Amino acid sequence: MNLDDIPLASVCVLDTNILLYAEQGISHQAQRLLRRCSAGDLSCILPQTAWQELSHRLMLAEAMMLGRVSGPNAARKLARQPELIKKLGLYRDKMQSLISLGIGFEPCLREDFFETAFRFQEKYGLLTNDSVILSTAVRIGADFLISSDMVFQQVSEIAVAMPSDVQL
């Protein structure tokens, strides 16, 4: 199912890549999904793990955009520049704007990580963050997990919707 076909009033758990594709203009479906969330047509939730990953990636992107870090190990290079980190603010503004759009925050519970996520890793071969996002979506009874990661196509515990306008 593509993102435009998600029924009205659905509860959707979003993966980090969907927000990045919307922010970067890579997926118009992802942008429309966020507009639907903002209008209250959908309930969009970002698990804690995805919020953390998004914040980290946007922080790195801002530092790279400013030309202060580049190349491999950008995170390590940025970590050595605490004064630069203190001055970065665009990524924080972007994170706050997502809250203003009505995107919810769902904390990661102990059992999400230590029980369910490990089972999903064994069953599907998911990476840690992906398995925690799936665990959270299943725990809260979401209608859809929204991601462009093809690995989620094999998941049977929840319906998965993916943007069809992204070429991977």
C-alpha positions as CSV (number, residue, x, y, z in Angstrom):
1,M,0.0,0.0,0.0
2,N,1.3,3.5,-0.8
3,L,1.0,6.4,1.6
4,D,-1.9,8.1,-0.2
5,D,-4.1,5.0,0.3
6,I,-3.9,5.0,4.1
7,P,-7.5,5.2,5.4
8,L,-8.8,8.2,7.3
9,A,-8.4,8.1,11.1
10,S,-5.6,5.4,10.9
11,V,-3.0,5.3,13.6
12,C,0.4,5.3,11.9
13,V,3.9,4.7,13.4
14,L,6.5,6.4,11.2
15,D,10.0,5.3,10.6
16,T,12.7,7.9,10.4
17,N,13.2,7.7,6.7
18,I,9.7,8.9,6.0
19,L,10.3,12.2,7.8
20,L,13.7,12.6,6.1
21,Y,12.1,12.0,2.6
22,A,9.4,14.5,3.4
23,E,11.9,17.1,4.7
24,Q,14.2,16.7,1.7
25,G,11.4,16.7,-0.9
26,I,12.3,13.2,-2.0
27,S,8.8,11.8,-1.5
28,H,5.7,13.9,-2.2
29,Q,3.6,11.0,-0.7
30,A,5.6,11.5,2.6
31,Q,4.9,15.2,2.5
32,R,1.2,14.6,1.9
33,L,1.2,12.1,4.8
34,L,2.5,14.8,7.1
35,R,-0.1,17.3,5.9
36,R,-2.8,14.7,6.6
37,C,-1.3,14.2,10.1
38,S,-1.3,18.0,10.7
39,A,-4.9,18.2,9.6
40,G,-5.9,15.5,12.0
41,D,-6.9,13.0,9.3
42,L,-4.3,10.5,10.6
43,S,-2.7,9.9,13.9
44,C,1.0,9.9,13.3
45,I,3.4,8.6,16.0
46,L,7.1,8.5,16.1
47,P,8.7,6.1,18.5
48,Q,11.4,7.4,20.8
49,T,14.0,5.5,18.8
50,A,13.0,7.2,15.6
51,W,13.0,10.7,17.3
52,Q,16.5,10.1,18.5
53,E,17.7,8.8,15.1
54,L,16.1,11.7,13.3
55,S,17.6,14.3,15.7
56,H,21.0,12.8,15.2
57,R,20.8,12.7,11.5
58,L,19.5,16.3,11.2
59,M,22.2,17.5,13.5
60,L,24.9,15.9,11.4
61,A,23.3,17.3,8.2
62,E,23.3,20.8,9.6
63,A,27.0,20.6,10.6
64,M,27.8,19.2,7.1
65,M,25.7,21.9,5.5
66,L,27.8,24.5,7.4
67,G,30.9,22.8,6.1
68,R,32.1,22.1,9.6
69,V,32.3,18.3,9.2
70,S,32.5,16.1,6.2
71,G,33.5,12.7,4.9
72,P,33.5,9.4,6.9
73,N,33.0,9.4,10.6
74,A,31.2,12.7,10.6
75,A,29.5,12.0,13.9
76,R,32.9,11.4,15.6
77,K,34.2,14.6,14.1
78,L,31.2,16.6,15.3
79,A,31.5,15.0,18.8
80,R,35.0,16.6,19.0
81,Q,33.4,20.1,18.5
82,P,31.2,20.8,21.5
83,E,31.2,24.5,20.8
84,L,29.8,23.9,17.3
85,I,27.1,21.6,18.7
86,K,26.0,24.3,21.1
87,K,25.5,26.7,18.2
88,L,23.6,24.3,16.0
89,G,19.9,25.1,16.1
90,L,18.2,24.4,12.7
91,Y,17.9,20.7,13.5
92,R,16.2,21.6,16.8
93,D,13.8,23.9,15.0
94,K,12.9,21.1,12.6
95,M,12.3,18.7,15.4
96,Q,10.0,21.3,17.1
97,S,8.1,21.8,13.9
98,L,7.3,18.1,13.8
99,I,5.7,18.4,17.2
100,S,3.7,21.4,16.0
101,L,2.5,19.2,13.1
102,G,1.0,16.9,15.7
103,I,3.4,14.0,15.5
104,G,3.2,12.0,18.7
105,F,6.0,10.7,20.8
106,E,5.9,7.1,22.1
107,P,8.5,6.1,24.6
108,C,10.4,2.8,24.2
109,L,9.5,0.5,27.0
110,R,11.9,-2.1,28.5
111,E,9.9,-4.9,27.0
112,D,9.9,-3.3,23.6
113,F,13.7,-3.5,23.6
114,F,14.6,-6.6,25.6
115,E,11.8,-8.9,24.7
116,T,9.8,-8.0,21.6
117,A,12.5,-6.4,19.5
118,F,14.9,-9.3,20.1
119,R,12.1,-11.7,18.9
120,F,11.6,-9.6,15.8
121,Q,15.3,-9.6,15.1
122,E,15.4,-13.4,15.3
123,K,12.3,-13.8,13.2
124,Y,12.9,-11.2,10.5
125,G,16.6,-10.3,10.7
126,L,15.9,-6.6,11.6
127,L,18.5,-4.1,12.8
128,T,18.0,-2.9,16.3
129,N,16.2,0.4,15.6
130,D,13.9,-1.2,13.1
131,S,13.0,-4.0,15.5
132,V,12.3,-1.5,18.3
133,I,10.1,0.6,16.0
134,L,8.2,-2.5,15.0
135,S,7.9,-3.5,18.6
136,T,6.5,-0.1,19.5
137,A,4.0,-0.1,16.6
138,V,2.7,-3.6,17.6
139,R,2.5,-2.7,21.3
140,I,0.3,0.4,20.8
141,G,-1.9,-1.4,18.3
142,A,-1.1,0.9,15.3
143,D,-2.9,0.3,12.1
144,F,0.1,0.9,9.9
145,L,3.9,1.0,10.1
146,I,5.1,3.5,7.6
147,S,8.6,3.0,6.2
148,S,10.6,2.8,3.0
149,D,12.7,-0.1,4.3
150,M,11.9,-3.1,2.2
151,V,12.7,-5.4,5.1
152,F,9.4,-4.5,6.6
153,Q,7.5,-6.1,3.7
154,Q,8.0,-9.5,5.3
155,V,6.3,-8.4,8.6
156,S,3.0,-10.1,9.4
157,E,2.2,-8.5,12.8
158,I,1.1,-5.1,11.3
159,A,0.1,-3.6,8.0
160,V,3.0,-1.8,6.3
161,A,2.7,1.2,3.9
162,M,5.5,2.5,1.8
163,P,6.0,5.5,-0.4
164,S,5.8,4.4,-4.1
165,D,7.4,7.6,-5.3
166,V,10.9,6.8,-3.8
167,Q,13.4,4.9,-5.9
168,L,15.7,2.9,-3.7
